[in-house]
Amino acid sequence: MKVAIAGGTGLTGRHVGEVLGAAGHEVVVLARGRGVDLLTGAGLDAALEGVEVTVDVSNVTSMKREVAVGFFERAGRNLMAAAGRAGVRHHVALSIVGIDRVRTGYYQGKLRQEEIVRGGGVPWSVLRATQFHEFAGQLLERLPGPVAFVPRMRVQPIAVREVAEALVALAVGEPQGMAGDLAGPRVESLVDMARRVVAAGRARRRPVLPLWVPGPMGSGGLLPTGPGPRGVQTFDEWLAEGGAEGPGRDQGRGRALRSR
């Protein structure tokens, strides 16, 4: 099967491509470096020729609402329109658990992406997943100063590889609409995760102090609320295997998902 990956050069996209390739599928990467611009639509029609399934793991790093909504609006509309013209039979998009409860900033952009997928005219599946194991380290990288103030919140982190495997399982099957929420094996404190990343020497050594955040984000709003598939690799296992040394490492390879 010929499968196109939007955002295929990113952390998640690279894993999705590896899983698809290992299963014998033909992979097309949709990225600027491959001559495709999701924001303008340039190169999309040519790249999607003969493609049966599209997987969207494209991303924007800004937490600002207007930037995130603008990106997912333009990229989503261009991708869905091109997929329709190409006769794509199944579109799969990666989203985030809890964005309908934590409706701020970046999450508004992901909600807009889901709306576009639902109304795009191509049979679809959306997989909402929790934060990746990399989340705490990425947050520390963005925090300046001698002290890192990390939001006091609970997350249920999952290995990127396990997310990629779940996306591929959806992609090769029939469209499901909203799939069950995918989460890691256990709930963690984001503050404790950040402290463990620092203690392991994977981030700049400095004190990590909790920062109270109001509303749903601080009260478990990003945790799954119902049954669904759960990953196997814990945050501590990922950290011990060197997962925080940088993006793109192959952690969680070959691990099965288990359902709660």
C-alpha positions in Angstrom: 0.0 0.0 0.0 1.2 3.5 -0.8 0.9 5.8 2.3 1.8 9.5 2.5 3.0 11.0 5.8 2.4 14.7 6.4 5.2 15.8 8.8 7.2 12.7 7.9 10.5 14.2 8.8 9.5 15.0 12.4 9.9 12.9 15.5 6.6 11.0 15.1 6.7 11.0 11.4 10.0 9.2 11.2 8.8 6.5 13.5 5.6 6.1 11.4 7.7 5.8 8.3 9.9 3.1 9.8 6.9 1.1 11.0 5.2 1.3 7.6 8.5 0.5 5.7 9.1 -2.5 7.9 5.7 -3.8 7.1 6.4 -3.6 3.4 4.4 -0.4 2.5 5.5 2.3 0.2 6.1 5.6 2.0 5.8 9.1 0.7 7.0 11.9 2.9 5.1 15.2 2.7 7.5 17.8 3.9 9.1 21.0 2.6 12.5 19.3 2.2 10.7 16.9 -0.2 9.1 19.6 -2.3 5.7 19.7 -0.5 4.4 22.8 1.4 1.3 22.0 3.4 0.7 25.7 4.1 0.5 26.7 0.4 -0.5 23.3 -1.1 2.5 23.4 -3.4 3.6 19.9 -4.5 0.7 18.1 -2.8 -1.2 16.9 -5.9 1.9 15.4 -7.4 3.0 13.8 -4.2 -0.4 12.1 -3.5 -0.6 10.5 -6.9 -1.5 6.8 -6.3 -1.6 7.3 -2.5 -4.3 5.2 -0.8 -3.9 6.5 2.8 -2.6 9.7 4.3 -1.3 10.0 7.9 -1.1 13.6 9.3 1.5 14.1 12.1 2.4 17.6 11.0 3.0 20.1 13.8 3.8 23.6 14.8 5.8 24.4 17.9 4.1 27.6 19.0 1.7 27.6 21.9 0.0 30.8 20.7 -3.6 30.2 19.7 -3.5 32.4 16.5 -0.4 30.7 15.3 -1.6 27.1 16.0 -5.1 27.7 14.6 -3.7 29.4 11.5 -1.3 26.5 10.9 -3.7 23.6 11.3 -6.4 25.5 9.4 -4.3 26.1 6.3 -2.4 22.8 6.4 -5.5 20.8 7.1 -7.6 22.3 4.4 -4.9 21.9 1.8 -4.2 18.3 2.7 -7.8 17.2 2.8 -8.6 18.9 -0.5 -5.6 17.3 -2.2 -6.5 13.9 -0.6 -10.0 14.2 -2.0 -8.7 15.0 -5.5 -6.3 12.1 -5.4 -9.0 9.6 -4.3 -7.4 8.8 -1.0 -9.6 6.2 0.8 -8.5 6.8 4.4 -7.1 9.8 6.2 -5.5 9.3 9.7 -4.7 12.3 12.0 -2.9 12.4 15.3 -4.5 14.6 18.0 -4.2 15.0 21.7 -6.2 13.6 24.6 -8.2 16.3 26.5 -8.2 19.1 24.0 -11.9 19.5 24.3 -11.4 20.2 28.0 -8.2 22.2 27.9 -9.3 24.6 25.2 -6.4 27.1 25.2 -3.6 28.1 22.9 -2.2 25.2 20.9 -5.1 22.9 21.8 -7.5 25.2 19.9 -5.4 24.6 16.8 -5.7 20.8 17.3 -9.5 21.1 17.7 -9.7 23.0 14.5 -7.6 20.3 12.8 -10.1 17.7 14.0 -13.1 19.7 12.7 -11.4 20.0 9.2 -10.8 16.2 9.1 -14.4 15.4 10.0 -15.7 17.7 7.3 -13.1 17.0 4.7 -15.0 14.5 2.6 -12.4 11.7 3.0 -13.1 8.7 5.2 -11.1 9.3 8.4 -9.7 8.2 11.7 -8.5 10.4 14.5 -6.2 9.1 17.2 -5.9 11.2 20.3 -2.7 10.4 22.3 -1.3 11.7 25.6 2.0 13.6 25.9 5.1 11.8 24.8 7.9 10.9 27.1 9.9 13.7 25.6 7.5 16.3 26.9 9.3 17.2 30.2 12.6 17.6 28.5 11.2 19.7 25.7 9.5 21.9 28.3 12.8 22.4 30.2 14.6 23.4 27.0 12.1 26.2 26.5 12.3 27.5 30.1 15.0 30.2 30.7 16.6 31.3 33.9 18.4 29.7 36.8 15.2 28.0 38.1 12.8 26.0 36.0 9.2 26.6 37.0 7.2 23.6 35.7 3.4 23.4 35.7 2.0 21.4 38.5 0.0 18.9 36.4 -0.5 15.2 35.9 0.2 13.5 32.5 0.2 10.0 31.3 3.2 9.9 29.0 3.6 7.4 26.2 6.5 6.3 23.9 6.5 7.9 20.5 7.2 4.5 18.9 4.0 3.1 20.4 2.0 6.0 19.1 3.5 5.4 15.6 2.6 1.7 15.8 -1.0 2.6 16.7 -1.3 5.1 13.9 0.0 2.5 11.4 -2.5 -0.1 12.7 -5.3 2.4 12.1 -3.9 3.4 8.7 -3.9 -0.2 7.3 -7.5 -0.8 8.5 -10.9 0.7 7.8 -11.7 4.2 8.9 -12.9 4.3 12.5 -13.8 8.0 13.1 -12.7 8.8 16.7 -10.5 6.0 17.9 -10.1 5.2 21.6 -7.8 7.5 23.5 -4.2 6.2 23.6 -2.2 6.8 26.8 0.9 5.6 28.5 0.9 2.9 31.2 0.9 5.2 34.3 0.0 8.7 35.5 3.0 10.9 36.3 3.7 14.3 37.9 5.2 16.6 35.2 7.3 18.3 37.9 8.7 14.9 39.0 9.4 14.0 35.4 11.3 17.2 34.9 13.4 16.6 38.0 14.2 13.1 36.9 15.3 14.4 33.5 17.6 16.9 35.2 18.9 14.2 37.7 19.7 11.9 34.8 21.9 14.6 33.2 19.6 15.1 30.2 18.9 18.7 30.9 20.7 21.7 32.4 21.2 21.2 36.1 19.0 23.7 38.1 16.2 23.6 40.6 12.8 22.5 39.4 9.9 24.2 41.2 6.2 23.6 40.8 4.1 26.3 39.2 0.3 26.2 40.0 -1.9 26.4 36.9 -5.6 27.1 37.0 -8.4 25.3 35.3 -8.7 21.9 33.7 -5.0 21.7 32.8 -4.0 21.7 36.5 -6.7 19.3 37.5 -6.0 16.3 35.2 -7.7 17.7 32.1 -5.1 16.1 29.8 -5.6 12.6 31.2 -7.9 10.0 29.5 -11.3 9.7 31.0 -12.4 6.3 29.6 -11.0 3.0 28.5 -8.7 2.7 25.5 -5.4 1.3 24.4 -2.5 1.8 26.8 1.3 1.8 26.1 3.8 -0.5 27.8 7.0 1.5 28.2 7.1 3.7 31.3 8.8 7.0 31.5 11.5 5.6 33.8 12.2 2.8 31.4 12.4 5.3 28.5 14.7 7.5 30.5 17.0 4.6 31.5 17.3 3.6 27.9 18.6 7.0 27.0 15.4 8.4 25.5 16.0 11.9 26.7 19.3 12.3 24.8 17.4 13.8 21.9 14.6 13.4 19.4 14.5 10.6 17.0 15.9 7.8 19.1 14.2 4.5 18.6 12.6 3.9 21.9 9.8 1.4 22.5 10.5 -0.5 19.3 8.3 -3.5 18.9 6.3 -3.1 22.2 2.7 -4.1 22.0 -0.2 -2.0 23.2 -2.5 -3.3 25.9 -6.1 -2.3 26.6 -7.4 -1.3 30.0 
